[in-house]
């Protein structure tokens, strides 16, 4: 009989543990997605900087080429600068929290000899 009462007392234990752990699981998922978005932004910034440097090397407009290499969502979150033969792209990754995105801004640069 004693065992039967012990099981009845623990009946909602797993539900309570799940409810207590759910915020931690959601936070871990959000952090993982943010890190993936930041890595993706770095890959995009690398490609855009290279596109700008190639355009600069062929006598074209580096800023327009770098911006053209990025997807539409990045239009407002990118800063392209050209200094001599170096093209630098700063890109803010997508994020539901703007303060987090500002701190995770990625920078990539590529160099070429202008024509």
C-alpha positions in Angstrom: 0.0 0.0 0.0 2.8 2.4 0.7 4.1 2.3 -2.8 0.7 3.3 -4.2 0.7 6.5 -2.2 4.2 7.4 -3.3 3.2 7.2 -7.0 0.1 9.3 -6.4 2.2 12.0 -4.8 4.6 12.2 -7.7 1.9 12.2 -10.4 2.4 15.8 -11.5 6.2 16.0 -11.0 7.1 15.7 -14.7 4.7 18.4 -15.6 6.1 20.8 -13.1 9.6 20.0 -14.2 8.7 20.6 -17.8 7.0 24.0 -17.0 10.1 25.0 -15.0 12.5 24.0 -17.7 10.6 25.5 -20.7 12.0 29.0 -20.4 15.5 27.7 -20.3 14.9 25.6 -23.4 13.3 28.5 -25.2 16.3 30.7 -24.3 18.8 28.1 -25.5 16.9 27.8 -28.8 16.9 31.6 -29.2 20.6 31.8 -28.6 21.3 29.0 -31.1 19.2 30.7 -33.8 20.9 34.0 -33.1 24.3 32.5 -33.5 23.3 30.8 -36.7 22.0 34.2 -38.0 25.3 35.8 -37.1 27.3 33.2 -38.9 25.1 33.6 -42.0 25.6 37.4 -41.8 29.4 36.9 -41.7 29.2 34.7 -44.8 27.2 37.3 -46.6 29.5 40.1 -45.6 32.5 38.1 -46.9 30.8 37.6 -50.2 29.8 41.2 -50.5 33.3 42.4 -49.6 34.8 40.2 -52.3 32.2 41.3 -54.9 33.1 44.9 -54.1 36.8 44.2 -54.4 36.4 42.5 -57.7 34.3 45.4 -59.0 37.0 47.8 -57.8 39.7 45.8 -59.5 37.9 45.9 -62.8 37.2 49.6 -62.6 33.6 49.4 -61.5 31.7 50.8 -58.5 32.7 48.8 -55.4 29.9 50.0 -53.1 27.1 49.2 -55.5 28.6 45.8 -56.3 28.9 45.0 -52.6 25.3 46.1 -51.8 24.1 44.1 -54.9 25.7 40.9 -53.5 23.5 41.1 -50.4 19.8 40.0 -50.0 17.1 42.6 -49.7 16.7 42.2 -45.9 20.2 43.5 -45.4 19.6 46.8 -47.3 19.1 48.8 -44.2 21.6 46.9 -42.0 24.8 47.3 -44.1 27.6 49.8 -44.3 30.1 49.6 -47.1 33.3 51.7 -47.2 36.1 51.9 -49.7 39.6 53.0 -48.7 42.1 52.8 -51.5 41.9 49.2 -52.7 40.2 47.8 -49.6 36.4 47.3 -49.4 35.0 46.8 -45.9 31.4 45.6 -45.3 29.8 45.9 -41.8 26.5 43.9 -41.6 24.1 43.7 -38.7 22.6 40.2 -38.4 18.8 39.8 -38.2 17.6 39.6 -34.7 14.3 40.0 -32.7 16.3 42.1 -30.2 18.0 45.2 -31.8 20.4 45.7 -28.9 21.7 42.1 -29.5 22.1 42.6 -33.2 24.1 45.8 -32.7 26.6 43.9 -30.5 26.9 41.1 -33.0 27.6 43.2 -36.0 30.1 41.5 -38.3 32.8 43.1 -40.4 34.6 41.7 -43.4 37.0 43.2 -45.9 38.7 42.4 -49.1 41.5 44.1 -51.0 42.2 44.6 -54.7 44.4 46.8 -56.8 42.3 49.4 -58.6 42.7 49.7 -62.3 
